[in-house]
Amino acid sequence: MDSMTLIELLKDEFIDIKGYPKKKVDLVRCLQIIDDLENSLPTCIKDAQKIVENKQRILQNADFVAQNTISSAEEKARRLAYGSEAQQIAQQEAQKIVNKAAMQRDILVDKTKTHLDSMFQETERFLLSLLDMVRKNRHELRSVAFN
């Protein structure tokens, strides 16, 4: 079961249909739900770790592509560099290619950063809502009087 479903089950143990705190709570059931919730959290943490690993891989790939493009441009410039006029043309072409490669690299890195930031933001929101839910449930548990 996913974390949000488990949180809803836990809330159902404390709140009746009308939205009021229940007078009797099945503590064993609550503890089982909390255990299930704890077991589901590592999945979220693993997902966050995968995001970090993907970020590194994407950034490395972007750098590799940019380096290859730059190397290709430099090689093309060397081949075209016969004679002063040809050399000037080659240098200009090479500079254009290098600039284009650097711009493409920067765009790719910016897109990757933006995407990863969005994924981290979603994960952070989820974890904060989960933490808030746990805090509320703990507060409700403390306020329930057992007779």
Residue frames as a rotation matrix with the C-alpha (Angstrom) as fourth column:
MET 1
0.583 0.813 0.000 0.00
0.813 -0.583 0.000 0.00
0.000 0.000 -1.000 0.00
ASP 2
-0.114 -0.639 0.761 1.25
0.523 -0.690 -0.501 3.49
0.845 0.340 0.413 -0.70
SER 3
-0.842 -0.378 -0.385 2.02
0.516 -0.359 -0.777 6.00
0.156 -0.853 0.498 2.05
MET 4
-0.784 0.574 0.235 -0.99
-0.558 -0.818 0.136 8.22
0.270 -0.025 0.962 1.42
THR 5
0.086 0.825 -0.559 -3.40
-0.259 0.560 0.787 5.28
0.962 0.077 0.262 1.66
LEU 6
-0.215 -0.264 -0.940 -1.80
0.757 0.564 -0.331 4.21
0.617 -0.783 0.078 4.94
ILE 7
-0.991 -0.132 0.009 -2.12
0.103 -0.812 -0.575 7.75
0.083 -0.569 0.818 6.29
GLU 8
-0.372 0.926 0.062 -5.81
-0.700 -0.324 0.637 7.78
0.610 0.194 0.769 5.36
LEU 9
0.148 0.387 -0.910 -6.29
0.260 0.873 0.414 4.42
0.954 -0.297 0.028 7.15
LEU 10
-0.631 -0.468 -0.619 -4.59
0.716 -0.044 -0.697 5.83
0.299 -0.883 0.363 10.23
LYS 11
-0.892 0.374 0.255 -6.81
-0.405 -0.911 -0.082 8.91
0.202 -0.176 0.963 10.16
ASP 12
-0.051 0.929 -0.367 -9.86
-0.443 0.308 0.842 6.63
0.895 0.206 0.396 9.88
GLU 13
-0.180 -0.085 -0.980 -8.79
0.663 0.725 -0.185 4.91
0.726 -0.684 -0.074 13.10
PHE 14
-0.823 -0.260 -0.505 -8.93
0.559 -0.526 -0.640 8.23
-0.099 -0.810 0.579 14.98
ILE 15
-0.788 0.530 -0.313 -11.83
-0.525 -0.844 -0.108 10.08
-0.322 0.079 0.944 13.35
ASP 16
-0.359 0.743 0.565 -15.42
0.387 0.669 -0.635 8.85
-0.849 -0.010 -0.528 13.01
ILE 17
-0.254 0.329 0.909 -17.65
0.967 0.094 0.236 9.30
-0.007 0.940 -0.342 9.97
LYS 18
0.770 0.636 0.051 -18.88
0.632 -0.771 0.075 12.69
0.087 -0.026 -0.996 11.20
GLY 19
0.297 -0.745 0.597 -15.32
0.188 -0.568 -0.802 14.01
0.936 0.350 -0.028 11.55
TYR 20
0.637 -0.049 0.769 -15.10
-0.716 -0.407 0.567 13.81
0.286 -0.912 -0.294 15.36
PRO 21
-0.513 -0.858 -0.028 -12.36
-0.761 0.469 -0.448 11.99
0.398 -0.208 -0.894 17.27
LYS 22
0.228 0.547 -0.805 -13.35
-0.077 0.835 0.545 8.43
0.971 -0.062 0.232 18.13
LYS 23
0.561 0.034 0.827 -13.70
-0.813 -0.166 0.558 7.59
0.156 -0.986 -0.065 21.82
LYS 24
0.532 -0.402 0.745 -12.21
-0.110 0.840 0.531 4.13
-0.839 -0.365 0.403 21.33
VAL 25
0.428 -0.520 -0.739 -9.20
-0.902 -0.187 -0.390 3.59
0.065 0.833 -0.549 19.11
ASP 26
0.985 -0.156 0.076 -7.80
0.156 0.988 -0.004 0.22
-0.074 0.016 0.997 18.04
LEU 27
0.549 -0.830 -0.098 -4.21
-0.673 -0.508 0.538 0.79
-0.496 -0.229 -0.837 19.13
VAL 28
-0.044 -0.561 0.827 -3.01
0.182 0.809 0.559 -2.51
-0.982 0.175 0.067 17.70
ARG 29
0.541 0.315 0.780 -4.42
0.808 0.062 -0.586 -1.58
-0.233 0.947 -0.221 14.28
CYS 30
0.976 -0.200 -0.088 -2.83
-0.211 -0.967 -0.143 1.89
-0.056 0.158 -0.986 14.55
LEU 31
0.226 -0.951 0.214 0.55
-0.512 0.071 0.856 0.36
-0.829 -0.302 -0.471 15.33
GLN 32
0.062 -0.149 0.987 0.20
0.635 0.768 0.076 -2.00
-0.770 0.622 0.142 12.36
ILE 33
0.845 0.300 0.443 -0.57
0.535 -0.516 -0.669 0.93
0.028 0.802 -0.597 10.07
ILE 34
0.769 -0.627 -0.122 2.40
-0.553 -0.749 0.366 2.89
-0.321 -0.214 -0.923 11.45
ASP 35
-0.007 -0.779 0.627 4.66
-0.041 0.626 0.779 -0.14
-0.999 -0.021 -0.036 10.82
ASP 36
0.316 0.194 0.929 3.35
0.863 0.348 -0.366 -0.37
-0.394 0.917 -0.057 7.24
LEU 37
0.996 0.055 0.065 3.94
0.075 -0.932 -0.356 3.37
0.041 0.359 -0.932 6.82
GLU 38
0.418 -0.908 0.041 7.51
-0.551 -0.217 0.806 3.03
-0.723 -0.359 -0.591 8.08
ASN 39
-0.093 -0.435 0.896 8.10
0.405 0.805 0.433 0.19
-0.910 0.403 0.101 5.65
SER 40
0.596 0.372 0.712 6.79
0.794 -0.135 -0.593 2.29
-0.125 0.918 -0.376 2.76
LEU 41
0.865 -0.256 -0.432 9.03
-0.171 -0.959 0.225 5.29
-0.472 -0.120 -0.873 3.52
PRO 42
-0.106 -0.979 0.172 12.27
0.049 0.168 0.985 3.72
-0.993 0.113 0.030 2.30
THR 43
0.083 0.201 0.976 10.71
0.955 0.264 -0.136 3.57
-0.285 0.943 -0.170 -1.16
CYS 44
0.957 0.272 0.098 10.37
0.287 -0.933 -0.219 7.36
0.032 0.237 -0.971 -1.13
ILE 45
0.530 -0.832 -0.165 13.94
-0.376 -0.405 0.833 7.70
-0.760 -0.380 -0.528 0.06
LYS 46
-0.198 -0.579 0.791 15.16
0.512 0.628 0.587 5.29
-0.836 0.521 0.172 -2.64
ASP 47
0.519 0.456 0.723 13.25
0.854 -0.254 -0.453 7.29
-0.023 0.853 -0.521 -5.25
ALA 48
0.955 -0.216 -0.204 14.97
-0.182 -0.968 0.173 10.47
-0.234 -0.129 -0.964 -4.08
GLN 49
0.097 -0.970 0.224 18.35
-0.147 0.209 0.967 8.71
-0.984 -0.127 -0.122 -4.30
LYS 50
0.005 -0.032 0.999 17.56
0.874 0.486 0.012 7.63
-0.486 0.874 0.031 -7.88
ILE 51
0.914 0.350 0.206 16.79
0.405 -0.816 -0.413 11.25
0.024 0.461 -0.887 -8.73
VAL 52
0.625 -0.754 -0.203 20.20
-0.472 -0.572 0.671 12.30
-0.622 -0.323 -0.713 -7.43
GLU 53
-0.169 -0.701 0.693 21.93
0.245 0.651 0.718 9.50
-0.955 0.291 0.062 -9.35
ASN 54
0.358 0.387 0.850 20.06
0.911 0.055 -0.409 10.45
-0.205 0.920 -0.333 -12.54
LYS 55
0.968 -0.041 -0.247 21.10
-0.054 -0.997 -0.046 14.07
-0.244 0.058 -0.968 -12.08
GLN 56
0.147 -0.989 0.007 24.76
-0.385 -0.050 0.922 13.08
-0.911 -0.138 -0.388 -11.98
ARG 57
-0.220 -0.194 0.956 24.38
0.635 0.715 0.291 10.82
-0.740 0.671 -0.034 -15.01
ILE 58
0.681 0.556 0.477 22.58
0.725 -0.420 -0.546 13.48
-0.103 0.718 -0.689 -17.04
LEU 59
0.844 -0.419 -0.334 25.13
-0.348 -0.903 0.252 16.15
-0.407 -0.097 -0.908 -16.16
GLN 60
-0.126 -0.921 0.368 27.99
-0.133 0.383 0.914 13.81
-0.983 0.066 -0.171 -17.04
ASN 61
0.023 0.227 0.974 26.33
0.867 0.481 -0.132 12.95
-0.498 0.847 -0.185 -20.32
ALA 62
0.942 0.334 0.037 25.81
0.315 -0.840 -0.441 16.63
-0.116 0.427 -0.897 -21.15
ASP 63
0.478 -0.844 -0.245 29.46
-0.537 -0.501 0.679 17.33
-0.695 -0.193 -0.692 -20.42
PHE 64
-0.245 -0.554 0.795 30.55
0.282 0.744 0.605 14.33
-0.928 0.373 -0.026 -22.53
VAL 65
0.433 0.493 0.755 28.43
0.868 -0.002 -0.496 15.47
-0.243 0.870 -0.429 -25.48
ALA 66
0.972 -0.082 -0.221 29.76
-0.106 -0.990 -0.097 19.02
-0.211 0.118 -0.970 -25.18
GLN 67
0.146 -0.987 0.066 33.38
-0.408 0.001 0.913 17.81
-0.901 -0.160 -0.403 -25.00
ASN 68
-0.163 -0.151 0.975 32.90
0.666 0.712 0.222 15.61
-0.728 0.686 -0.015 -28.08
THR 69
0.761 0.503 0.409 31.34
0.643 -0.506 -0.574 18.49
-0.082 0.701 -0.709 -30.00
ILE 70
0.787 -0.538 -0.302 34.20
-0.428 -0.829 0.361 20.79
-0.444 -0.155 -0.882 -29.00
SER 71
-0.134 -0.867 0.481 36.78
-0.068 0.492 0.868 18.17
-0.989 0.084 -0.124 -29.98
SER 72
0.140 0.282 0.949 35.06
0.886 0.393 -0.248 17.69
-0.443 0.875 -0.194 -33.31
ALA 73
0.968 0.249 0.022 35.03
0.238 -0.890 -0.388 21.43
-0.077 0.381 -0.921 -33.89
GLU 74
0.448 -0.877 -0.173 38.69
-0.512 -0.410 0.755 21.74
-0.733 -0.249 -0.633 -33.03
GLU 75
-0.232 -0.502 0.833 39.55
0.383 0.740 0.553 18.89
-0.894 0.447 0.021 -35.40
LYS 76
0.516 0.496 0.699 37.53
0.840 -0.135 -0.525 20.49
-0.166 0.858 -0.486 -38.18
ALA 77
0.939 -0.207 -0.273 39.31
-0.199 -0.978 0.058 23.77
-0.279 0.000 -0.960 -37.54
ARG 78
0.041 -0.982 0.185 42.72
-0.274 0.167 0.947 22.05
-0.961 -0.090 -0.263 -37.79
ARG 79
-0.116 -0.038 0.992 41.75
0.759 0.641 0.114 20.44
-0.640 0.767 -0.045 -41.09
LEU 80
0.714 0.499 0.491 40.54
0.699 -0.547 -0.460 23.71
0.039 0.672 -0.740 -42.54
ALA 81
0.779 -0.387 -0.494 43.54
-0.015 -0.797 0.603 25.68
-0.627 -0.462 -0.627 -41.34
TYR 82
-0.064 -0.792 0.608 45.62
0.879 0.244 0.410 25.48
-0.473 0.560 0.680 -44.57
GLY 83
-0.426 -0.173 0.888 46.55
0.680 -0.709 0.188 28.96
0.597 0.684 0.419 -45.80
SER 84
-0.982 -0.049 -0.184 45.82
0.164 -0.715 -0.680 32.27
-0.098 -0.698 0.710 -44.16
GLU 85
-0.530 0.846 -0.057 42.40
-0.789 -0.467 0.400 32.84
0.312 0.257 0.915 -45.74
ALA 86
0.052 0.513 -0.857 41.36
-0.077 0.858 0.509 29.25
0.996 0.040 0.084 -45.19
GLN 87
-0.639 -0.376 -0.671 42.75
0.611 0.281 -0.740 29.47
0.466 -0.883 0.050 -41.70
GLN 88
-0.934 0.335 0.125 40.67
-0.354 -0.823 -0.445 32.55
-0.046 -0.459 0.887 -40.87
ILE 89
-0.116 0.930 -0.350 37.54
-0.772 0.138 0.621 30.90
0.625 0.342 0.701 -42.25
ALA 90
-0.082 0.018 -0.996 38.32
0.280 0.960 -0.006 27.74
0.956 -0.280 -0.084 -40.34
GLN 91
-0.903 -0.298 -0.309 38.89
0.375 -0.199 -0.905 29.62
0.209 -0.934 0.291 -37.12
GLN 92
-0.682 0.717 0.145 35.63
-0.727 -0.686 -0.028 31.50
0.080 -0.124 0.989 -37.53
GLU 93
0.103 0.717 -0.689 33.73
-0.515 0.631 0.580 28.27
0.851 0.295 0.435 -38.30
ALA 94
-0.364 -0.329 -0.871 35.39
0.485 0.732 -0.479 26.51
0.795 -0.597 -0.107 -35.39
GLN 95
-0.999 -0.014 0.050 34.53
-0.032 -0.590 -0.807 29.32
0.041 -0.807 0.589 -33.03
LYS 96
-0.303 0.951 -0.060 30.91
-0.882 -0.257 0.395 29.23
0.360 0.172 0.917 -34.20
ILE 97
0.146 0.325 -0.934 30.76
-0.092 0.945 0.314 25.48
0.985 0.040 0.168 -33.62
VAL 98
-0.684 -0.466 -0.561 32.42
0.516 0.235 -0.824 25.77
0.516 -0.853 0.080 -30.22
ASN 99
-0.888 0.397 0.233 30.04
-0.460 -0.774 -0.435 28.57
0.008 -0.493 0.870 -29.24
LYS 100
-0.012 0.927 -0.375 27.06
-0.780 0.226 0.583 26.55
0.625 0.300 0.721 -30.44
ALA 101
-0.071 -0.089 -0.994 28.24
0.294 0.950 -0.106 23.48
0.953 -0.300 -0.041 -28.53
ALA 102
-0.928 -0.303 -0.217 28.76
0.300 -0.261 -0.918 25.51
0.221 -0.917 0.333 -25.37
MET 103
-0.612 0.773 0.170 25.32
-0.782 -0.623 0.017 27.07
0.119 -0.122 0.985 -25.76
GLN 104
0.156 0.665 -0.731 23.71
-0.447 0.707 0.548 23.64
0.881 0.241 0.407 -26.29
ARG 105
-0.448 -0.400 -0.800 25.55
0.513 0.617 -0.596 22.32
0.732 -0.677 -0.071 -23.24
ASP 106
-0.993 0.053 0.102 24.36
-0.112 -0.657 -0.745 25.26
0.028 -0.752 0.659 -21.14
ILE 107
-0.240 0.966 -0.100 20.78
-0.886 -0.176 0.429 24.80
0.396 0.191 0.898 -22.35
LEU 108
0.125 0.249 -0.960 20.90
-0.032 0.968 0.247 21.08
0.992 0.000 0.129 -21.59
VAL 109
-0.728 -0.447 -0.519 22.38
0.505 0.162 -0.848 21.68
0.463 -0.880 0.108 -18.14
ASP 110
-0.857 0.457 0.239 19.77
-0.515 -0.773 -0.370 24.38
0.015 -0.440 0.898 -17.39
LYS 111
0.046 0.907 -0.420 16.93
-0.734 0.316 0.601 22.11
0.678 0.280 0.680 -18.51
THR 112
-0.103 -0.164 -0.981 18.33
0.343 0.920 -0.190 19.28
0.934 -0.356 -0.038 -16.42
LYS 113
-0.954 -0.275 -0.117 18.67
0.213 -0.350 -0.912 21.53
0.210 -0.896 0.392 -13.38
THR 114
-0.559 0.813 0.164 15.12
-0.814 -0.576 0.079 22.81
0.159 -0.089 0.983 -13.81
HIS 115
0.180 0.622 -0.762 13.73
-0.416 0.750 0.513 19.30
0.891 0.225 0.394 -14.22
LEU 116
-0.351 -0.395 -0.849 15.63
0.543 0.653 -0.528 17.98
0.763 -0.646 -0.014 -11.21
ASP 117
-0.979 0.030 0.204 14.61
-0.168 -0.689 -0.705 20.98
0.119 -0.724 0.679 -9.11
SER 118
-0.168 0.984 -0.060 10.98
-0.877 -0.122 0.464 20.28
0.449 0.131 0.884 -9.99
MET 119
0.201 0.201 -0.959 11.36
0.040 0.976 0.213 16.62
0.979 -0.082 0.188 -9.03
PHE 120
-0.726 -0.513 -0.458 13.05
0.495 0.073 -0.866 17.55
0.477 -0.855 0.201 -5.75
GLN 121
-0.801 0.482 0.354 10.32
-0.576 -0.782 -0.237 20.10
0.162 -0.394 0.905 -5.07
GLU 122
0.175 0.892 -0.417 7.62
-0.637 0.425 0.643 17.45
0.751 0.153 0.642 -5.59
THR 123
-0.037 -0.273 -0.961 9.46
0.469 0.845 -0.258 15.02
0.882 -0.461 0.097 -3.33
GLU 124
-0.939 -0.343 0.005 9.89
0.175 -0.493 -0.852 17.72
0.294 -0.800 0.523 -0.70
ARG 125
-0.420 0.863 0.280 6.19
-0.831 -0.490 0.263 18.63
0.364 -0.122 0.924 -0.82
PHE 126
0.315 0.538 -0.782 5.23
-0.216 0.843 0.493 14.98
0.924 0.013 0.381 -0.50
LEU 127
-0.313 -0.528 -0.789 7.55
0.636 0.501 -0.588 14.40
0.706 -0.686 0.179 2.45
LEU 128
-0.956 0.012 0.292 6.43
-0.192 -0.779 -0.596 17.63
0.221 -0.626 0.748 4.16
SER 129
-0.065 0.997 0.035 2.77
-0.833 -0.073 0.548 16.66
0.549 0.006 0.836 3.76
LEU 130
0.253 0.065 -0.965 3.60
0.197 0.973 0.117 13.23
0.947 -0.219 0.234 5.11
LEU 131
-0.732 -0.587 -0.347 5.41
0.490 -0.099 -0.866 14.75
0.474 -0.804 0.360 8.08
ASP 132
-0.735 0.527 0.426 2.53
-0.617 -0.781 -0.098 17.14
0.281 -0.335 0.899 8.70
MET 133
0.243 0.854 -0.459 0.07
-0.530 0.513 0.675 14.25
0.812 0.079 0.578 8.59
VAL 134
-0.058 -0.355 -0.933 2.14
0.557 0.764 -0.325 12.24
0.829 -0.539 0.153 11.07
ARG 135
-0.947 -0.309 0.083 2.39
0.129 -0.604 -0.786 15.24
0.293 -0.734 0.612 13.41
LYS 136
-0.358 0.896 0.262 -1.37
-0.823 -0.436 0.365 15.81
0.441 -0.085 0.893 13.23
ASN 137
0.363 0.490 -0.792 -2.05
-0.136 0.869 0.475 12.15
0.922 -0.064 0.382 13.93
ARG 138
-0.477 -0.596 -0.646 0.34
0.616 0.298 -0.729 12.17
0.627 -0.746 0.225 16.88
HIS 139
-0.916 0.183 0.357 -1.38
-0.339 -0.830 -0.442 15.31
0.216 -0.526 0.823 18.21
GLU 140
0.040 0.993 -0.114 -4.80
-0.782 0.102 0.614 13.71
0.621 0.065 0.781 17.78
LEU 141
0.125 -0.064 -0.990 -3.58
0.301 0.953 -0.023 10.55
0.945 -0.295 0.138 19.46
ARG 142
-0.834 -0.500 -0.235 -2.37
0.388 -0.228 -0.893 12.55
0.393 -0.836 0.384 22.45
SER 143
-0.759 0.569 0.317 -5.70
-0.633 -0.759 -0.153 14.38
0.153 -0.317 0.936 22.73
VAL 144
0.034 0.793 -0.609 -7.83
-0.353 0.579 0.735 11.21
0.935 0.190 0.299 22.68
ALA 145
-0.375 -0.062 0.925 -8.97
-0.927 0.046 -0.373 10.27
-0.020 -0.997 -0.075 26.15
PHE 146
-0.435 0.188 -0.880 -9.38
-0.138 0.953 0.272 6.57
0.890 0.239 -0.389 26.92
ASN 147
-0.094 0.500 0.861 -12.03
-0.979 -0.202 0.010 5.64
0.178 -0.843 0.508 29.51
